[in-house]
Amino acid sequence: MTKKAKQQRTYALDTNVLLHDPTALFRFEEHDVFIPMTVLEELDEKKQGVSEVARNGRQASRFLNELIERNNSHGIADGVPLTQPEGVKLKGGASGRLYFQTRTGNGHGKADNQIIAAVLQLREQHADAQIVLVSKDINLRIKAKIFGLDAEDYENDRALDDFSLLYTGATELPADFWDRHPEVHSWSERGQTFYEVKPRNDEAWQPNQCLYLPGENSVELRVLETSGEKARLALLHDYTGNAHSVWGIAARNREQNFALNMLMDPDIDFVTLLGTAGTGKTLLALAAGLAQVMDQQRYREIIMTRATVSVGEDIGFLPGTEEEKMTPWMGALTDNLEVLANPEDGGSWGRQATNDLLASRIKIRSLNFMRGRTFLSRYLIIDEAQNLTPKQMKTLVTRAGPGTKIVCLGNVEQIDTPYLTETTSGLTYAVDRFQHWPHAAHITLRRGERSRLADFASEAL
């Protein structure tokens, strides 16, 4: 291994880093990468199956094989140049070298101990180099630090550095907003009021961002577009009263009214709703979907899916068809349908007829079989989207065909998938990447509307 400058490092990668992101090999810029032999053995063990982990394991092995074959004439003892393969587009690129463990390690027992032994051996061989172990396993990082090794989490997959900086979709305007914009131009068109203002330097608005003025003269606006030095705003529809409810559901707070406006707008193709339990995410999405499928006939049917904890694994051991196997996971759907399918008259027969009618227009699908599908004129609801990886989120969103709307629901405080955090979740990734697109909208629901018991429990427990 060549002598490095003081600022250059060698990153030793744990297996879970490559299983989480096979392109991690090419994300360390000018620094070198070291692969212990135990990592290659674990990749070989994990490559079997059709899960996301198995696919990533096979892809990581292909990348390693391609790098070695490119440099086969020169051998690998002096390192392999980390040139990006065709089809892999990453910012910055890699200019370091890839090294493999060439001596037998001293570790025994668990693979973690063998990886630590390999990294300690590397440090002994190159005392002047800065060696850093990269792992998504907290316990392995703790072990490494006990042995005096530098250990870090893999952070290149983060959508943003701090979750508190995530785009919320709504902004409170200052009380003197109209005084700040004396040159505002307003007009009415098709029963809706529009405004054209010149944003100030501190007003960096995004398309479909909701703006509101609280107080007696409360106003709720939506940013339609920002072009040049002007921004076009529209007065939001009021869904708070029963007279303007959506499938019998009225907004109980400001954020729910924002959400219904975005869900009912045919010009918005992608909506993300983020909020804690009881904020009404699923109920609002279903109500808007039923109104547009049954009444307006804008979409053919509602397709609902959710990320189960075992995403990508076999959903066997449950009887019936795909829909029947997914039914146990869809308690949120059935609970909300009881609220939405409750006719005031007609008795038990009327309720059963309504349930049968709605069931014929709502399909339950598993994420396992989404690859390769295309949805035409469908209203697709993805529940528990916080458990999706960015790659899985891309796989789902790219299923949309002409006339399809996708609604992603989730609560990042309830992530159940290993190695996913608030900043690396596919839901966070989608919110951050879609905030500048004029056909996408995001709303963070803050106020719980389930019951006073649930509200108190979420705060006190």
N, C-alpha and C positions, 0 to 999 in steps of 0.2 A: 504494500500500500504506500503510495507516494506521500511525502511530507506535505502537510497542509499549512496554509496561513492560519494565524491565530483565530481569525473570525470564522473560519470554515469548520463545519462539524460533520460527524458521522452519525447518522440516525439508524439505530437498530430497531427493526420493525417486529412487533408481535404479530401472531397469526390473525388475531381478531381485527387488526387494522386492515389487512388485505381482504379479509372476508367481508368487512364493512364497506370498503372502497378499494377495488382492485387498482384504480388509477393512482393510489397513494404513492406508488413507486416513482411517479413523475411530478410530485407536488412539493419537493424539497429544494427547488431552485438550483443554486450552485453547490449545494451540500451533497455529500455521499450517503449512500444507503447500504446497510449491512443486513443480510438475511441469515439467521442461525439455521443450522440443519434441522433442528426440531420444528421450525416453522414449515419447511418443505414437507416434512412427514405429516404434520397436522393438515396441511392443504390437501395432501393425498387422501387423508381419511375423510375430509369434509366434502370431497368433490362428488360423491354419489348422491343421487336424488334430483328432485325438480324444484327444491326450495330456492329462495333468493340467496341463502348462504351458500348452497351448493353451486349455483350459477356463478357467484362471485369467486368462489374457490377455483373453479375451472378457468375463469377469465384471468385470474391472477397467475395461474400456472402457464397459460398461453403467453401472457406478457413476458414472463421470465424466460420461457423457451425461445420466444422471438428475439429477445435481447441477446441471449447466448448464441443463437444461430448467426445473428448479424456479425458477431465478433469472434466467430469460431476459429478463424485462421490465426488469431493473435492469442488465443487462450483466455482464461478468466482469472488467472492468478493475480494479474495487475489491475483487475477491475474491468467492468464492462460499461461503456458509455451509455448513459440513461437517455437515449434518444426516443422521443415520443413515437409510438407506432401510428400508422395511418388510421384516421378515423377518431383519434383521441385529440380533442381540442381543449387545451387547458391554458389559462392565463399565465404568462411568464415563461413557462417551459422549464425543462430540467437540463442542467449542464454538468451535473456531478457524475459519479461513477457508482456502479453497483458491485458490491463485494459479497462473497459467500463465506460461510465458515468452512475452513479447510482442515482444521484439526479437531480431533475428538474432544468433546467437552468433558468436564469433571462432574457435571451434575448428575444426580441420581433421582429416581422416582418420578415425580410430576414433571410435566413438560415445562411449567413455569420455572422450576429450579434449573432445568437444563438450559433454558433461554438465558437466565441470569448468569449461569456459569460461562456460557459462550460470550456474553457481553463483558464479563470480568476478564476473561482470557484476551479479548480484543483490546481492552484497556491496558493490560500488561504488555502486550506486544507493541502498542503505540501510546506510550506514556505522554507524548507531547500533543496528542489529539484530544479534542473534546468529544466524548462519546455520550450520546443521549438515547435512552430506551424510550420508544414510543409505543404506548399500549392504551387500549380502551378499558382494560381491566384494572380497577382501582386497587385490588389486593396485590396484583403484580407490581404496580407502581410503588406501593408501600414496601413490599419486599426489597425492591431495587434500592430504595432510599435507605433502608436498613443496612444494605451492603455498601452504601456510599456512592451509588450510581445516580446520575441525573436521569430523571424519568418525567415524561410529559404525556398528557392526553393528546390524541389526534384531533386537531382543531381545524384542519383545512376544509372540513365538511360543514362548518358552521355557516348558517345563512347570515348571521350578524353576531357581533361580539357580545352584546348585552341585550337580553330579551326585553328589558324595560324600554329599549329604543324601538321596539317593533311598531310599525305603522298601525294606528288604531282605527283609522277610517273616519273619525269624527273629531272636530275641533271646535272649541268654544270661542266665539268672537268677542272682542272687547266691547264694553258698553258704548263706547264712542265710535263704533264701526262706521255708521252712516256719516258722522261728522268727518271722519278720516277720508271718506270718498264722496266729496261734494259733487263730483262730475259723473255720478252714477246715472246710467240710462236704463229705463225700465219700459217694458211693453207686455201686452197680453196676446197670447196666441193659442187657439183651441182650448180655451178655458184655463190656461196655465200662465202664470206670471214669470217673466224672465228679467234678469238684470245683467248689465254689462258694466264692469268696474275695472279699474286699473290697480292690480295688486301692488302692495308695498313690498319693500325688500324682505320684510319679516313674514310675508304671506306666501310661502312656497306651497301652493295647493297642488293636489294630485287630481287626475280625472275621477269623477264620481265620489270625491270626498264630500262628506256631509259637514255643513257649517251651521251653527245655531247660536242665537242670541237668547239667553235665559231672561227671566223676569216678566214684567207685565207686558212689554212689547216683544214677546218672544217670536222669533222667526226661525224657521228651519229651511235651509237652502242646500242645494247640491251643485257641485262644480261640474258643469257639462264639458267645458274645454278651456284650456289655457293656450292661447296662441299669441306670440309676440308679447306686447305690453298689456294685453287685455285678457280678461277672464269672463266667461259667460256662465251665469248662475241661474238656477231655476228653483222656484218655490216648490217644496216637497208636497206630495199629496198627504192628506190627513187621514190616517187609518185608525185613529184612536176612538172614534165613535162607532156605535153599532150600525149606524146608517151607512157607513163606508167600510164595513168589516170585510175581511177576506175569508170566504167560506165559513162565515160565522165567528171568525176570530178577529178581535180588535186589539190593537197595540196598547199595552198597559204602561209603557214608558217611552221616552224619547228614542232610545236605541232600537227598540222593537219597531217603532215607526220607520226609522231609517232602514232597517232590515227589510221590512215589507215593501218599501219603495224600490229597493234594489232587486228583490226577488220577483216583483211584478213587472219590471221593465224589460221588454223584449229585446232592447238594444244591448243589454248586459248579458254576456254569455257565461261568465264565471263569477261566482259569488262565494266568499269565504266568511263564515260566521264563527267567531271564537268567543267562548264564554264558559263560565263555571256551570255546575249542575243547577238546573232549575231556571235558567235564563230564557228558556223557550226556543232554543235553536231548532230542535226537531219539529216542534209543533208549528212554528212559523213556516219552515221549509215545506212541510206537508200541506199546510193550508194553501200556500201560494201555488204549490204544484197541482192540487186538486182543482183550484179555481181556473187554472190555465189549461188543464187537461179536459175537465168535464164541462165547464161553462164556456170558456173562450175557444176551446179546441185548438189551442196554439201548439200543443205537443200531443203525440199519440198516446203516451203512457208514462207513468212514473216508474223509474227503476231505482231501487234502493239497495245499497250494499254497505258493508262496514268492514273495517279492519279488525278481524279477530286477533287474539293474541298469537295464534298459530298461523299467521299470514304466510301463504305459500305452501303450507303443509297439507297433507291429505285430510279431507274433512269426512272420512269414513267413520265407522262405528256408530253411525246414526242412521235410522231407517229412512227409506223414501228417496224422493228425487232431490235434485240440487236445492230447490226451493224449500222442501221439507227439512232438509239437513240444516239450512240456514235459519229456519224459524226460531230455534232456541236462542239464537244470537240477537233476534229482532224484537226483544221485549219493548224497546222504546217505540217501535213502529206500532205494535198492537195497542200499547197504552194510549198513544196519541190518537189512533184511529177511533178508539172508544169515545174520545172527546169530539172528534170531527164528524163521526157517523152516528149522531144522536138526534134523529128527527123529533120534533115536538109532538107530532101526532102520528098516528098509524099503528101504535102499539108495538107488540113484539114482532108481528109480521112485517110492519114497515121498517123496523130496525134491521131485521134479517135481510130484507130486500136491499136496503141501503148498503149493508155490509158486503153482500154478494156483488153488488154493482161496483163498489170501490175496489174490492179484491180483484175484480177482473181487469182493472186499470192500473194496479200496482203490482209490480213484479219484484221479487227478491232474488238477488244474484250474488254469487260468491266471487270474491276477488281472485280466487285461484284460476278462474276460467276467463278472465278479462283479456288476456294477451291475444292480439290478433283480431279482436272484435271491433266493429264500427257501429255506433249508435246514431240513427237518423231520427231527427225530430223527437227526441226523448228528453225527459226532465230527470236527470240523474242526481241522486242524493248520495253522498259518501259520508257516512256517519263514522264517528271515532277516527277521524282523519289524522289525529295527532300521533297515532301508532304507525303511520306510513313513513317509509324512508323517502328522501327526495327522488330516488330512482323509481320507486313504486308510484309516487305521485305523478311523475312524468308519464309512466305507463298508462295510468288511468285517464289523465286529462287528454292525452293524445288519442283516446278512443272516440272522441267527439266528432260526429259528422255534421253535415249541414242542418241547421235548425235545432241543435241540441244545446241545452243549458246544464251546466254542472254546478252543484251546490256542495261545498265541503263544510262539514260541521266538526267541531272538536273542542277539547279542553286540554291545554298543554300541561295542566297540573295533574292529569291522570294518564300519563304515558306509561304503558305497560311493557313495551318492547325493549329488550336489552340493548344497551349502547346508544339509545336515542335519548336526547335531552331536549329542553325547551328550545335551545338554539340550533339543534340539528334536525328537528322534526320536519317531515315533509310538509306539514301544514304551515309551519313558520316559513319554510323555504318558498312555498307558493305565495303566501301573503307578501313577502318581500319582493319576489320577482315580478308579480303581477300588478303592483301598486301603480305603475306608470302607464299601464295599458288602458286605453279608453273604453274597452268593453269588459272590464273587470271591476269588481267592487268588494270592499271588505268592511265589516262592522264588528267591533268588539262589544259584546253584550256584558254589562257590568251588574245590573240589578236582577236579583233572583225574584221570580214571580210564582214559585211553586206553592209555598205556604209559609206562614210565619215560623212554623216549627223548622222547616228546611232552611230558611234564611238564618235563623239563630244558630242552628247546628253547624252550618258552613262557616260561621264566624267563630263560634265558641269551641268547637271540637277540633 
